[in-house]
Amino acid sequence: MSMKAAAPYRLYETAPSGNCWKVRLCLAELGLPHERVTLDLTDRERLAGLSRHRRVPVLIAADGRPIVESAAILVYLARGSSLLPETPSLQAEILSWLFWEQADLSKPLALPRFFRRMGWEQARAAEIAALRQEGARHLSFLENWLAGRPYLTGAEYTLADLACHVYVHLAPEGGQDLSAYPAVGAWLDRIRARPAWQPL
Ligand SMILES: N[C@@H](CCC(=O)N[C@@H](CS)C(=O)NCC(=O)O)C(=O)O
């Protein structure tokens, strides 16, 4: 009789979450065995026992410690891989993209999508318009940045691209038009062509 070895990582997630998708993409890119537990966000009691913020994603690390915040999970998984090279200055630059994604980029791209999914598009029209404007400002910045390089930190795909492309890819679901950003579109195409990339 064969005993099935336990997967070293367990990911608690919800289906539509971009932050959870980032973690799945990272696990796939690195070929790390894992199991997924897909929750319903109404399952507050279960979430409270897993995450101090009652949010997903939560990754149970190999030693059983729960890790919250998608950026922290990505760094934990990617250590020692080409997604997070050891060169200290490059590593710091990659982290700076992860912090920027969380502090600036993701909110104006993710919230209009969330409001649309909830059916709040009319009720929150003014807020959505302001968020789209802010999102467009970040997309223009990315357009200029990516005009001169294939990936955010240069020639190689890293955790910076993995983390930052997720809500850019999903932005049209929130009504953001990406057609004015050809360098961003080409960057997305390069990332989506990776063998391990999978749609949400
Ligand atoms: N900064 C956090 C954001 C996590 C987050 O907002 N998760 C959402 C799903 S994408 C969630 O669990 N929302 C439930 C809630 O806030 O009640 C991360 O990157 O992990």
The ligand as a MOL file (V3000), in Angstrom:
LIG
                    3D

  0  0  0     0  0            999 V3000
M  V30 BEGIN CTAB
M  V30 COUNTS 20 19 0 0 0
M  V30 BEGIN ATOM
M  V30 1 N -2.5230 42.9340 1.3540 0
M  V30 2 C -3.1960 41.6680 1.4340 0
M  V30 3 C -4.6240 41.8420 0.9450 0
M  V30 4 C -5.4460 40.6070 1.2080 0
M  V30 5 C -6.8880 40.8070 0.8270 0
M  V30 6 O -7.4100 41.9300 0.7160 0
M  V30 7 N -7.5490 39.6840 0.6230 0
M  V30 8 C -8.9340 39.7280 0.2370 0
M  V30 9 C -9.1500 38.8300 -0.9700 0
M  V30 10 S -8.1800 39.4650 -2.3220 0
M  V30 11 C -9.7750 39.2510 1.4100 0
M  V30 12 O -9.4760 38.2510 2.0260 0
M  V30 13 N -10.8050 40.0150 1.7280 0
M  V30 14 C -11.7050 39.6860 2.7860 0
M  V30 15 C -11.9500 40.8430 3.6740 0
M  V30 16 O -11.1960 41.8270 3.6110 0
M  V30 17 O -12.8970 40.7500 4.4380 0
M  V30 18 C -2.4500 40.6090 0.6120 0
M  V30 19 O -1.7920 40.9990 -0.3730 0
M  V30 20 O -2.5020 39.4190 0.9530 0
M  V30 END ATOM
M  V30 BEGIN BOND
M  V30 1 1 1 2
M  V30 2 1 2 3
M  V30 3 1 2 18
M  V30 4 1 3 4
M  V30 5 1 4 5
M  V30 6 2 5 6
M  V30 7 1 5 7
M  V30 8 1 7 8
M  V30 9 1 8 9
M  V30 10 1 8 11
M  V30 11 1 9 10
M  V30 12 2 11 12
M  V30 13 1 11 13
M  V30 14 1 13 14
M  V30 15 1 14 15
M  V30 16 2 15 16
M  V30 17 1 15 17
M  V30 18 2 18 19
M  V30 19 1 18 20
M  V30 END BOND
M  V30 END CTAB
M  END
